[in-house]
């Protein structure tokens, strides 16, 4: 037989369950705009019935409802997809930002860039080729050469600053990663503690997933959950960053001086082991890639500078300057850039400039070192420097003869009248080149120097020597480099746009499961409100029946 108060207990359970459901609806509505919040719902189940006996045998009578759990709506597959795509998006965005900064440094849309300085330098040589005896034109060449070198150095300095800025960003992001993994470990502990009793730490889980979202910006993440305690294990490119209550920390290595680029390089390391860390993707990988990219542009500036120090200087040294209005045969063999007592040669094997002074050991110059050496010769910038500008050319004759002498050369001698004789012996053949200076007013050497700006190697006097910029002209080399920069930047912009659209789709997919739907929540609110009212009304009715039973039974005839 059922207890007299069984019906009351049934209604109390109904009231409690509807009240809990209504509270959960309120929790959903108030967190509708909370980042990363997952919609929660109460899982209801009928309680175990009670057995009673009737005329027709045993019967099971229901005893109401109970709340078995409160769960959050979450699609783990959508989460994993989001973490992957978010990492990709962060990578593309960081690379896009770097390209934007590099484009600003090499901005040739105004009259202040390298391209303008290069064109002005060429124009100055073109003008002086038809008026080499005009001192103002010769001075314009020197000034333009100084301005061109200054633009190269400024761009290189800005690229160095950009690299240093990237390292500063990496340092900040490494600290953010460490802070994020610290919080994830703390939440792992708290979630395991809360859920040890069988409940669900839904809000704590949302916080943890938000932190994984944040972590995925910086690196590739692969998340697995321990089914026994609910803790996350997070692996990044083979490295377990978080394993339950344990974690690894990242740090930047001690700085390594890089003389080639004039900077200090750093590596991302795992603090506990001292080994290098590869993020696999995300902002950290992008910033490391951006540094490599930025160095390549310093290399391009270095190659241009090396061309000026070697090929350009060689052609300038072949000409003659002036004293007053006459050819001065002593004003020859003068470098336009660098030190006049030093011979600069391109070492194509090691991709560097070998600087050999008249006294002392040779020095190898790479990267920023070549750019720093790109300074107009003091013989051109000093008193009467315009007269040392080698615009006057020479008439050259070449003869060959068989010889038993060993291979040697080239060996150059200059006679008192300015005649330059170069002798080279190679494979039993002696080649003799004799150059005699032309008359005052001749600008043939200026023409040959000018040809280096816009003519390929095969169309210049230097047809066989390996050059730092290859066989392209100086102008083509720079334009090709800038065209590649523009194409890469535009391609990255397209990648960012496409990835943003993809991430938006994944976010919508994830939100369709975990997001709060106002219409649905308001419908549930009405449903649980009505359920609460109905149970309360039923409870009142039962109470009235019991009151009648208890207080009115046995009063007849009193």
Secondary structure, 3 states (H helix, E strand, C coil): CCCCCHHHHHHHHHHHHHHHHHHHHHHHHHCCCCCCCCCEEEEEEECCCEEEEECCEEEEECCCEEEEEEEECCCHHHHHHHHHHHHHHHHHHHHHHHHHHHHHHCCCCCCCCHHHHHHHHHHHHHHHHCCCCCHHHHHHHHHHHHHHHHHHHHHHHHHHHHHHHHHHHHHHHHHHHHHHHHHHHHHHHHHHHHHHHCCCCHHHHHHHHHHHHHHCCCCCCEEEECCCCCCEEEEECCEEEEECCEECCEEECCCEEECCCCEEECCEEECCCCCECCCCCHHHHHHHHHHHHHHHHHHHHHHHHHHHHHHHHHHHHCCEEEECCEEEEEEECCCCECCCCEEEEEECCCCEEEEEECCCCCEEECCHHHHHHCCECHHHHCCCHHHHCCCECEEEEEEEEECCCCCEEEEEEECCCCCEEEEEEECCEEEEEEEEECCCCCCHHHHHHHHHHHCCHHHCCCCCCCCCCCCCCHHHHHHHHHHHHHHHHHHHHHHHHHHHHHHHHHHHHHHHHHCCCHHHHHHHHHHHHHHHHHHHHHHHHHHHHHHHHHHHCCCCCC
